[in-house]
C-alpha cells in the first residue's frame, strides 16, 4: 500500500519560520515518500504546491481536509505552537478537529516539533491531552511542553531542537551590510523606532541598511516606519526594505550581513547559524532563551537601547560551532515510524 502523508500547521501565511520548517520537513520526508503523496494544508494551497512540489488543499476547506485525511496513512501536525489558546482559542479548536478527524479514520498521528500550551480552557486542555495520548510519536521544542505531557501520563514524547537549525547557510558575510528585522508588537512604539533609527545612523551611516520584512501582514508597516525615520534623520543613508522574497533569499540576505538587529526568533536563529553578529530585540521568551544560550545581550526596551548598542558595537561575538551543530533536529525517530 502506498504511504500518503498529510501535514497540518500554520502554512501559507508567508511566515519565514513556518515555511522554512515545512521545507526542512518535506526535504527529509521525500527520501521515503514520493512528493506526490504528500498533502499540505495551507491557506495558500496554490503557492504551497508550487513552492514545495507537493499537493496542497485549503486549510479552511473542511471537505478537502477531511477527504485528504481519509486518504492518507499519517497526519503530521506541526511544527510551531499550534496547541495553545493564548493567541486564539479558534485555532486550537481547529487543530483539535483535525486530530479528531484523523483518529476517527484510524490514521496515525505524529506531533512534530511543537510547543504545547498554555491551554487555559479546561475542556480544551482535557481534549488536547486525550488526543495526544493516542499520538504515535511526539517531539516538543521546550522543557515546559515535555513536563506538561509527562505530568499527564504521556511518555512517548521527547524534547527536540527547532528544525530550522537544520537549514543550510552560506557564510558570505558582507562587511558593508547591516540587517534590521522588526515586527509589529506593543513594545515597538514610535519612540522605540526613533531611538533605533538614531542608533543605526550613529553607528552604521556608512553601511547599506537592509530592513527585512519576513511576514508582510505583521512586519511591513513597522519596516516602512523605520525606513522613513532613517531617511528623515539622514537623507543620504543607503536603506532599503526587503519583502516578498523566497525563504532561500531571506536566508542569503541574513547570512550576508556584517551584523543584524532582529526580533523574530527564526531571524535570530539563522543569524547565529550563519555566524552573523546579532543584537536581539527581546520580545519573546524564545528570543531571550536563544540569547542566554549564546551569551548575547538583548535590547529590552527603548530605555536600555543606547547602552546595549554601545556594548554591542564594542563586542566581539564568537559562536560555539559545536553547540550550533548539536542543535540540529534529529529526524531518525520520526522517520522510523514512517519508513
C-alpha positions as CSV (number, residue, x, y, z in Angstrom):
1,X,0.0,0.0,0.0
2,X,1.3,3.5,-1.0
3,X,2.0,5.6,2.0
4,X,0.4,9.0,2.0
5,X,1.1,11.9,4.4
6,X,-1.0,15.0,5.4
7,X,0.8,17.9,7.0
8,X,-1.2,20.3,9.2
9,X,0.3,23.5,10.5
10,X,0.5,27.3,10.2
11,X,1.3,27.2,6.5
12,X,0.6,29.5,3.6
13,X,0.8,32.7,5.7
14,X,4.2,33.7,4.2
15,X,5.8,33.4,7.6
16,X,9.5,32.8,7.2
17,X,10.0,30.5,10.1
18,X,7.0,28.2,9.5
19,X,7.7,27.9,5.8
20,X,11.3,27.0,6.5
21,X,10.2,24.4,9.0
22,X,7.9,23.0,6.3
23,X,10.7,22.9,3.7
24,X,13.0,21.0,6.1
25,X,10.3,18.5,7.0
26,X,9.5,17.8,3.3
27,X,13.2,17.5,2.4
28,X,13.5,14.8,5.0
29,X,10.2,13.0,4.1
30,X,10.9,12.9,0.4
31,X,13.7,10.3,1.0
32,X,10.9,7.8,1.9
33,X,7.7,9.3,0.4
34,X,7.1,10.5,-3.1
35,X,6.3,14.2,-3.1
36,X,3.0,13.4,-5.0
37,X,1.9,11.5,-1.9
38,X,2.4,14.5,0.5
39,X,-0.5,16.9,1.0
40,X,-0.1,20.1,3.0
41,X,-3.0,22.1,4.5
42,X,-2.3,25.7,3.6
43,X,-4.2,29.0,3.4
44,X,-2.5,29.5,0.0
45,X,-2.5,26.0,-1.5
46,X,-1.6,27.1,-5.0
47,X,1.6,28.7,-3.8
48,X,2.4,25.9,-1.3
49,X,2.0,23.3,-4.1
50,X,4.2,25.2,-6.5
51,X,6.9,26.1,-3.9
52,X,7.3,22.6,-2.5
53,X,6.2,20.4,-5.4
54,X,3.6,18.7,-3.2
55,X,-0.2,18.5,-3.2
56,X,-2.0,21.1,-1.1
57,X,-5.5,21.9,0.0
58,X,-7.0,24.9,1.7
59,X,-6.7,24.8,5.4
60,X,-10.2,26.0,5.9
61,X,-12.0,23.9,3.3
62,X,-13.4,21.2,5.6
63,X,-14.3,18.9,2.7
64,X,-10.8,18.9,1.2
65,X,-9.2,18.5,4.6
66,X,-11.4,15.6,5.7
67,X,-11.1,13.8,2.3
68,X,-7.3,14.2,2.4
69,X,-7.1,12.8,5.9
70,X,-9.4,9.9,4.8
71,X,-7.0,9.0,2.0
72,X,-3.7,9.4,4.0
73,X,-1.7,7.0,6.1
74,X,-0.2,9.5,8.5
75,X,-1.1,13.0,9.8
76,X,1.9,15.1,10.8
77,X,0.9,18.1,12.9
78,X,3.5,20.9,13.3
79,X,5.8,22.5,13.8
80,X,5.1,25.6,15.8
81,X,3.0,26.5,18.8
82,X,-0.3,25.1,17.4
83,X,-1.8,23.6,20.6
84,X,-2.4,26.7,22.7
85,X,-5.2,29.1,23.3
86,X,-3.1,32.2,24.3
87,X,-3.3,33.8,20.9
88,X,-6.5,32.2,19.6
89,X,-9.0,29.7,21.0
90,X,-10.4,29.2,17.5
91,X,-7.1,27.9,16.1
92,X,-6.8,25.4,18.9
93,X,-10.3,24.1,18.2
94,X,-9.4,23.8,14.5
95,X,-6.3,21.7,15.2
96,X,-8.3,19.5,17.7
97,X,-10.9,18.9,15.0
98,X,-8.1,17.9,12.6
99,X,-6.9,15.4,15.3
100,X,-10.4,14.1,15.8
101,X,-10.8,13.5,12.1
102,X,-7.6,11.6,11.9
103,X,-8.4,9.4,14.8
104,X,-12.0,8.9,13.6
105,X,-10.5,7.4,10.4
106,X,-7.9,5.5,12.4
107,X,-4.9,7.3,11.0
108,X,-1.6,7.5,12.7
109,X,-0.8,10.9,14.1
110,X,2.7,12.4,14.6
111,X,3.3,15.6,16.6
112,X,6.3,17.4,15.0
113,X,8.5,19.9,16.8
114,X,5.6,21.7,18.7
115,X,5.3,23.8,21.7
116,X,2.3,22.6,23.8
117,X,0.4,25.2,25.8
118,X,-0.5,27.3,27.5
119,X,-4.1,26.0,27.4
120,X,-6.3,27.9,29.8
121,X,-9.6,26.4,28.8
122,X,-10.1,23.3,31.0
123,X,-12.2,21.4,28.5
124,X,-9.9,22.1,25.5
125,X,-6.9,21.1,27.7
126,X,-8.5,17.8,28.6
127,X,-9.3,17.1,24.9
128,X,-5.8,18.0,23.8
129,X,-4.3,15.6,26.4
130,X,-6.8,12.9,25.4
131,X,-5.8,13.2,21.7
132,X,-2.1,13.4,22.4
133,X,-2.2,10.2,24.4
134,X,-3.2,8.4,21.1
135,X,-0.3,10.0,19.0
136,X,2.2,7.6,17.5
137,X,5.2,9.9,18.2
138,X,5.6,13.4,19.8
139,X,8.5,15.8,19.7
140,X,8.3,19.1,21.5
141,X,10.6,22.1,21.5
142,X,10.8,23.0,25.1
143,X,11.0,21.6,28.7
144,X,7.7,23.1,29.7
145,X,5.8,21.2,27.0
146,X,7.6,18.0,27.8
147,X,6.8,18.3,31.5
148,X,3.1,19.1,30.7
149,X,2.9,15.8,28.7
150,X,4.8,13.7,31.3
151,X,2.6,15.1,34.1
152,X,-0.4,13.9,32.2
153,X,0.9,10.4,31.6
154,X,2.2,10.9,28.0
155,X,5.6,9.1,27.9
156,X,6.2,8.7,24.1
157,X,7.4,12.3,23.8
158,X,10.9,13.7,23.5
159,X,12.4,17.2,23.5
160,X,13.9,18.4,20.3
161,X,15.6,21.5,18.9
162,X,13.9,23.7,16.3
163,X,14.1,22.2,12.8
164,X,15.3,25.5,11.4
165,X,18.7,24.7,13.0
166,X,19.0,22.2,10.1
167,X,18.9,24.9,7.5
168,X,21.8,25.1,5.1
169,X,23.5,28.5,5.1
170,X,26.4,30.1,3.2
171,X,28.5,32.2,5.4
172,X,29.2,35.0,3.0
173,X,29.5,38.0,5.4
174,X,29.4,41.4,3.6
175,X,31.2,44.0,5.7
176,X,29.1,46.7,4.1
177,X,25.7,45.4,5.1
178,X,23.7,45.7,8.3
179,X,20.4,43.9,8.7
180,X,17.3,45.1,10.7
181,X,14.4,42.8,11.2
182,X,11.3,44.1,13.0
183,X,7.7,43.1,13.5
184,X,4.5,44.7,14.9
185,X,4.4,44.3,18.7
186,X,3.4,46.5,21.6
187,X,7.0,47.3,22.5
188,X,7.7,48.7,19.0
189,X,6.4,52.2,19.6
190,X,7.2,55.4,17.7
191,X,9.7,56.2,20.5
192,X,11.4,52.8,20.1
193,X,11.6,53.2,16.3
194,X,13.0,56.8,16.6
195,X,15.7,55.7,19.0
196,X,16.6,52.7,16.9
197,X,16.9,54.9,13.9
198,X,19.2,57.3,15.8
199,X,21.5,54.4,16.8
200,X,21.6,52.9,13.4
201,X,22.5,56.2,11.9
202,X,25.1,56.9,14.6
203,X,27.0,53.6,14.1
204,X,26.1,52.5,10.6
205,X,25.5,55.5,8.4
206,X,28.3,54.4,6.0
207,X,26.7,50.9,5.6
208,X,23.9,49.6,3.4
209,X,20.9,49.0,5.7
210,X,18.6,46.1,4.8
211,X,15.3,46.2,6.6
212,X,13.8,42.7,6.4
213,X,10.0,42.1,6.4
214,X,9.6,38.3,7.0
215,X,5.7,38.4,7.1
216,X,4.3,41.5,5.4
217,X,1.0,41.4,7.2
218,X,2.7,41.9,10.5
219,X,6.2,43.3,9.6
220,X,5.9,45.6,6.7
221,X,4.2,48.6,8.3
222,X,6.9,48.8,11.0
223,X,9.6,48.3,8.5
224,X,8.3,51.3,6.4
225,X,8.2,53.4,9.5
226,X,11.8,52.7,10.3
227,X,12.9,53.5,6.8
228,X,11.0,56.8,6.8
229,X,12.6,57.8,10.1
230,X,16.0,56.9,8.9
231,X,15.6,58.9,5.7
232,X,14.3,61.9,7.7
233,X,17.4,61.7,10.0
234,X,19.8,61.2,7.2
235,X,18.6,61.6,3.6
236,X,21.9,60.2,2.4
237,X,21.7,56.9,4.2
238,X,21.5,53.8,2.0
239,X,18.5,51.9,3.2
240,X,16.0,49.6,1.6
241,X,13.2,47.2,2.6
242,X,13.5,43.5,1.5
243,X,10.0,42.0,1.2
244,X,8.0,39.4,-0.8
245,X,11.1,37.2,-1.3
246,X,11.7,33.5,-1.0
247,X,12.9,31.8,2.1
248,X,16.2,31.0,0.4
249,X,16.7,34.6,-0.4
250,X,15.9,35.7,3.1
251,X,18.5,33.3,4.5
252,X,21.0,34.6,2.0
253,X,20.2,38.2,2.9
254,X,20.6,37.5,6.7
255,X,23.8,35.4,6.2
256,X,25.4,38.2,4.0
257,X,25.2,40.8,6.8
258,X,28.0,42.1,8.9
259,X,25.6,42.5,11.8
260,X,21.9,42.3,12.4
261,X,19.3,43.7,14.9
262,X,16.5,41.2,14.9
263,X,13.2,40.4,16.7
264,X,11.8,37.2,15.2
265,X,13.1,34.0,16.7
266,X,13.9,32.4,13.4
267,X,15.7,35.5,12.1
268,X,17.9,35.4,15.3
269,X,18.4,31.6,14.8
270,X,19.5,32.0,11.2
271,X,21.9,34.8,12.2
272,X,23.6,32.6,14.8
273,X,23.7,29.7,12.4
274,X,25.3,32.0,9.8
275,X,27.8,33.4,12.2
276,X,26.4,37.0,11.8
277,X,26.9,39.3,14.8
278,X,23.4,39.5,16.4
279,X,21.7,42.1,18.6
280,X,18.3,40.5,19.5
281,X,15.3,42.6,20.4
282,X,13.8,40.7,23.4
283,X,10.0,40.5,22.8
284,X,9.5,36.8,23.4
285,X,10.9,34.2,25.8
286,X,12.2,32.1,22.9
287,X,14.4,35.1,21.8
288,X,15.6,35.6,25.4
289,X,16.4,31.9,25.7
290,X,18.4,31.9,22.5
291,X,20.3,35.0,23.7
292,X,21.1,33.3,27.0
293,X,22.3,30.1,25.3
294,X,24.8,32.0,23.2
295,X,25.7,34.8,25.7
296,X,24.2,37.6,23.7
297,X,22.9,40.9,25.1
298,X,19.4,41.9,24.2
299,X,17.5,45.2,23.7
300,X,14.7,45.0,26.2
301,X,13.1,48.4,25.6
302,X,13.9,51.9,24.3
303,X,15.2,52.7,27.8
304,X,18.3,50.4,27.6
305,X,18.8,50.7,23.8
306,X,21.7,53.2,23.8
307,X,23.6,51.2,26.4
308,X,23.1,48.0,24.5
309,X,24.2,49.4,21.2
310,X,27.4,50.8,22.8
311,X,28.2,47.4,24.3
312,X,27.3,45.6,21.0
313,X,29.5,47.8,18.8
314,X,32.5,47.2,21.1
315,X,31.9,43.5,21.5
316,X,33.5,40.6,19.5
317,X,30.9,37.8,19.2
318,X,32.0,34.3,18.5
319,X,29.5,31.4,18.4
320,X,30.2,27.9,19.6
321,X,30.1,25.9,16.4
322,X,29.8,22.6,18.3
323,X,26.7,23.9,20.1
324,X,25.2,25.0,16.8
325,X,25.8,21.6,15.2
326,X,24.3,19.7,18.1
327,X,21.1,21.7,17.8
328,X,20.1,20.0,14.6
329,X,16.7,18.3,14.7
330,X,17.2,14.5,14.6
331,X,14.7,13.1,12.1
332,X,15.7,9.5,12.9
333,X,12.8,8.7,15.3
334,X,10.2,10.4,13.2
335,X,11.2,8.7,10.0
336,X,11.4,5.2,11.6
337,X,7.7,5.3,12.2
338,X,7.0,6.2,8.6
339,X,9.7,4.1,6.8
